[in-house]
Amino acid sequence: MRESNLLIKITRPEDPELQSKARWFAGQPGINSYLSLAETKSGLQNEAFHESRSEVPILHITRKGTYLLTDEESLTFHPSMALLRLMQIIRGEEDRFLKAVALEEGDTFLDGTLGLGTDALIAAFQVGDRGKVIGVEYSSVLAAIVKDGLNNLALGKFPPVKNPKKREAWQKLGEASPRINIRWGSHYEILAQMPSQSVDVVYFDPMFRRTREESASIRPLQEISYQEPISLNTIEEAKRVARKRIVLKERKFSKEFDRLGFTIEDGGKYSHIDYGIIQLKGSVM
Ligand SMILES: C[S@@+](CC[C@H](N)C(=O)[O-])C[C@H]1O[C@@H](n2cnc3c(N)ncnc32)[C@H](O)[C@@H]1O
């Protein structure tokens, strides 16, 4: 699992809310932050400090939100894709992810590749009040940014919207977010520590197969995410921990499905991705 060296910068050092957010980020597991709150009070010192560590990503904490600036990209938590998908689901449209994971109310879902948390939010909506989602992320800074974003959603911090359908979707995201428990670490290690048959569905949406051009929403993750293929040992652990099924999202025609033992049940005709499934013995399809 990847620790993150960060420069934490608050735009208004005198603002106690921003100070406490900076402290919260500095205290998250796997975050090694370099900027003390006192240092931010002196612009001069701050600049010198900044320059001496220009290779370190900067976490900007502002009144408008928190974002991470790396060499090339800016990354922030924004549930826009989850919101769009949720509106479609509420309208009764099919969501291929939900079809593949086949979650039922009250289920426990483990997302082994949390990323920006879009799929985890959709899963958390689907499992309802009695359900649970565990989101595992290798990058500590990403885990912290998503955790902070979900906390804000749970507090009802979303933009004012006139459209009642959109407002309803924001509210549903707000209700779903506290059901997600984020864990920083490698999915193999976290699965290996879990009791057998302790979740219903395990899901993987790995990163390494994507290219920069392919997905604008995932591009900001390139620099900080973990991009190695899923190991066979991980799938063995997932088979032990899951009761119902394991699902892998991959590029259409990817050899990963075969290598890891997944079957494609319902390939999307016009989509460039597919969902592979390992149905576990004893579970009903
Ligand atoms: C393509 S993104 C997932 C996007 C996610 N499904 C969403 O809806 O936002 C893959 C994420 O999985 C993480 N990841 C890759 N391998 C991992 C591993 N072995 N353990 C934990 N996280 C991993 C990457 O760091 C990256 O953030």
PDBQT file of the ligand as one rigid body, heavy atoms in Angstrom, charges set to zero:
ROOT
HETATM    1  C1  LIG A 301     -10.145   2.479 -12.142  1.00  0.00    +0.000 C 
HETATM    2  S1  LIG A 301     -10.027   2.988 -10.498  1.00  0.00    +0.000 S 
HETATM    3  C2  LIG A 301     -11.574   2.490  -9.814  1.00  0.00    +0.000 C 
HETATM    4  C3  LIG A 301     -12.679   3.431 -10.118  1.00  0.00    +0.000 C 
HETATM    5  C4  LIG A 301     -13.884   3.149  -9.273  1.00  0.00    +0.000 C 
HETATM    6  N1  LIG A 301     -14.543   1.922  -9.679  1.00  0.00    +0.000 N 
HETATM    7  C5  LIG A 301     -14.875   4.303  -9.290  1.00  0.00    +0.000 C 
HETATM    8  O1  LIG A 301     -16.078   4.059  -9.542  1.00  0.00    +0.000 OA
HETATM    9  O2  LIG A 301     -14.453   5.441  -9.008  1.00  0.00    +0.000 OA
HETATM   10  C6  LIG A 301      -8.955   1.805  -9.750  1.00  0.00    +0.000 C 
HETATM   11  C7  LIG A 301      -8.534   2.170  -8.339  1.00  0.00    +0.000 C 
HETATM   12  O3  LIG A 301      -8.127   0.967  -7.682  1.00  0.00    +0.000 OA
HETATM   13  C8  LIG A 301      -6.969   1.206  -6.937  1.00  0.00    +0.000 C 
HETATM   14  N2  LIG A 301      -6.229  -0.067  -6.821  1.00  0.00    +0.000 N 
HETATM   15  C9  LIG A 301      -5.575  -0.723  -7.811  1.00  0.00    +0.000 A 
HETATM   16  N3  LIG A 301      -4.992  -1.839  -7.346  1.00  0.00    +0.000 NA
HETATM   17  C10 LIG A 301      -5.292  -1.902  -6.029  1.00  0.00    +0.000 A 
HETATM   18  C11 LIG A 301      -4.955  -2.827  -4.984  1.00  0.00    +0.000 A 
HETATM   19  N4  LIG A 301      -4.163  -3.861  -5.213  1.00  0.00    +0.000 N 
HETATM   20  N5  LIG A 301      -5.449  -2.603  -3.748  1.00  0.00    +0.000 NA
HETATM   21  C12 LIG A 301      -6.239  -1.507  -3.507  1.00  0.00    +0.000 A 
HETATM   22  N6  LIG A 301      -6.568  -0.588  -4.453  1.00  0.00    +0.000 NA
HETATM   23  C13 LIG A 301      -6.098  -0.773  -5.696  1.00  0.00    +0.000 A 
HETATM   24  C14 LIG A 301      -6.210   2.255  -7.732  1.00  0.00    +0.000 C 
HETATM   25  O4  LIG A 301      -5.285   2.960  -6.907  1.00  0.00    +0.000 OA
HETATM   26  C15 LIG A 301      -7.356   3.113  -8.293  1.00  0.00    +0.000 C 
HETATM   27  O5  LIG A 301      -7.630   4.187  -7.451  1.00  0.00    +0.000 OA
ENDROOT
TORSDOF 0
